[in-house]
Amino acid sequence: MSIVVGILFAIGTYLILSKTLLRIILGTSIIGHGVNLLILTMGGLKKGGPPIIGLNTQYFTDPLPQALILTAIVINFATTALLLVLSYRAYAVVGTDNVEQLRGLEDE
């Protein structure tokens, strides 16, 4: 699982370093998925009952990693949707999605 997380981080970093806005947005989303897998891996697989008072089990599972991942998925989806709308609006106004052209750094 660590190798998969590393591959996702490498792909996300590669996409973030590109010049187009769509690739940058997809790179941040892929890094978010890598973080979710990292949290799940660090939480580990624990056997036991649900953390409910009144059950007579000796071991309980920790629901915190799953709750963090569900929250991160929702935040990642909302952030990706917002960035896609902003990049579409920037493309509609300026006519390009190249970051260097948006900054005005291109030598003409």
Sequence and secondary structure as in RCSB ss.txt:
>XXXX:A:sequence
MSIVVGILFAIGTYLILSKTLLRIILGTSIIGHGVNLLILTMGGLKKGGPPIIGLNTQYFTDPLPQALILTAIVI
NFATTALLLVLSYRAYAVVGTDNVEQLRGLEDE
>XXXX:A:secstr
 HHHHHHHHHHHHHHHTSSBHHHHHHHHHHHHHHHHHHHHHHH    SB S TT   S B   HHHHHHHHHHHH
HHHHHHHHHHHHHHHHHHHS  BHHHHHT    
